[in-house]
Each structure stands twice: as C-alpha cells, then as structure tokens.
Amino acid sequence: MRLEDFTYDDVGGTRRAGFCPPGFHPMHVRMRIGEGEKVFHRAAEAVLTWEMHRELGVGIEAGADRAAPGVDVTVSFAGLIKAPCRVVYTVEETRRAGWAYGTLAGHPECGEEAFVVDRTGDGTVWLTVDAFSRAAKWYARAGGPATRGIQHAYTRRCGSVLKRMCAPYSDV
C-alpha cells in the first residue's frame, strides 16, 4: 500500500482511541445495534462487504467484494460527489470486525474513518465510527460546521440502517 497516495500523514491513526492530528476535527459515535452472536455476525458481514453503505443509498465502487487493506473504494453521493478512498486496515476478531479507509486525491475531505462492530461481554452489539477529517475541496470548506453536521448525520444513519438490517437476527 503506497502511503504517499493518501491525502494525510497519520495513516492508521483511527486505530488509536481518541487520536486526532492537529488541524483535523475528531468524530466518535457509538450506536447500539442489538444483542447476541447472530446480530454480531450479521452486522460484521454487512460492514465488511459494503452492504451497510449500499443500504444507505450511496454508490459504492470497490476493487473487491470485501474490505481488505489496499482495496480502493469510491463512495458517491447522488452521482455528483465522488469520494475516493483506500482501505487502510481491517479487523476480524471473535468480538470485533470492521475496517478503516483513508482519503485519496479528489475526496472532498481529508482524513480517515473507521467502521467497527463489536460485541461486549454482556452480548450487546455496537457500531463505532471513529474519524478525523478536515475539508479538502472548496465546497467542503465553504460548508464549515454544516459539513461536519452532514458527516455526523451520515454516521448516525449508518447505525440506524445497520440496526434495521440486523433486527431479524436478534436473540431478544
């Protein structure tokens, strides 16, 4: 994976809890998805295969059917805004699964975003989205705080969509 292709220096930074480079805006959102092992496996698969993102209604063009380090992904919004990224790392553990991508040239933002599903000791399944970003394109800069508000709304929608997708698998 060519680190010089990324539009920021701290590639992999979302692995470190609470990390945010100077000049970037942090985001940490944790949403309860459901309970039980079946919910965890369904949520993990939906995140790792881009299914959650596709259910949101965004366009996904990925170089592979499943997230893996080095896979290029372009997220498109309404066919107008294209956001090229590359998967930085993946996590596939017994109780944690997900991935992070970093921005490439042409993305409206600059930074990294991680989508990780975990199952706690009591069986609760959570989606955590950690990110650090700053505007890269003129229209993202012009949007100022509204741009970050859109990012937060998008993240909350990820949780809502994933919860709906996993509801039939709930033990409760």
FENNORQUI-V355146 format. One record per pair of residues at least 24 apart in sequence whose ideal C-beta (glycine too) atoms are under 6 Angstrom apart, sorted by the first residue. I is the first residue (numbers start at 1). J is the second residue. D is the distance in whole Angstrom. If there is no record, write none. Layout:
# FENNORQUI-V355146
I_J_D ; I_J_D
This chain:
# FENNORQUI-V355146
1_70_5 ; 5_104_6 ; 6_102_5 ; 7_103_5 ; 7_110_5 ; 8_110_5 ; 8_111_6 ; 11_88_6 ; 11_102_6 ; 12_88_5 ; 13_112_6 ; 14_100_5 ; 14_112_5 ; 14_114_4 ; 14_130_5 ; 20_132_4 ; 24_111_6 ; 24_132_4 ; 24_134_5 ; 25_133_6 ; 25_148_6 ; 26_132_5 ; 27_131_4 ; 28_130_5 ; 29_129_5 ; 29_155_5 ; 30_126_6 ; 30_128_5 ; 31_127_5 ; 31_159_3 ; 32_126_6 ; 33_125_4 ; 33_127_5 ; 33_162_6 ; 33_163_5 ; 33_166_5 ; 34_125_5 ; 34_166_5 ; 34_170_5 ; 35_123_5 ; 35_124_6 ; 35_171_6 ; 35_172_5 ; 36_123_6 ; 36_171_3 ; 38_169_4 ; 39_125_5 ; 39_166_5 ; 39_169_5 ; 39_170_6 ; 40_119_4 ; 40_125_5 ; 42_166_5 ; 42_169_5 ; 43_117_4 ; 43_125_6 ; 43_162_6 ; 43_166_5 ; 44_97_4 ; 44_117_5 ; 46_165_5 ; 47_98_5 ; 47_115_5 ; 47_117_6 ; 52_162_5 ; 55_161_5 ; 56_157_6 ; 56_161_6 ; 67_99_4 ; 73_101_6 ; 83_107_5 ; 95_119_5 ; 108_137_4 ; 108_140_4 ; 109_133_5 ; 109_136_6 ; 109_140_6 ; 110_134_5 ; 110_136_4 ; 127_159_5 ; 127_162_5 ; 129_155_5
